[in-house]
Amino acid sequence: MDRYAGFFVSNSKKKVVTIYIANQKEHHKTQTYKEEVLQFFKEYNIDYDESYLWS
């Protein structure tokens, strides 16, 4: 993987995030990194300029 993103999460989500990271390779067999990031932004109503995301 040559792309990454960093996010802060609350301590209450630590277990969920740990499980996600452990299963990330399997997860990305069904959803690309780009699809996942755009879904995340949509789900949390995050505005973004796509020209900054995939350069």
C-alpha positions, -999 to +999 in steps of 0.1 A: +000+000+000+014+034-010-013+056+005-024+062+040-045+084+062-044+092+099-074+099+121-079+104+158-105+082+175-119+083+210-106+058+235-141+042+235-134+030+199-100+016+206-112-021+204-131-015+171-101+002+155-077-025+167-099-052+151-102-031+119-064-028+116-060-066+122-084-073+094-074-045+070-058-068+045-089-089+042-112-059+042-093-043+013-100-073-009-137-061-011-133-024-009-105-002-022-087+024-001-103+052-022-138+037-018-132+034+019-120+070+024-148+085+003-174+064+023-158+076+056-160+113+045-197+108+034-207+090+065-192+117+088-202+147+065-166+157+060-160+183+032-130+176+010-114+186-022-107+155-042-077+171-059-058+169-027-066+133-020-052+113-049-022+133-062 
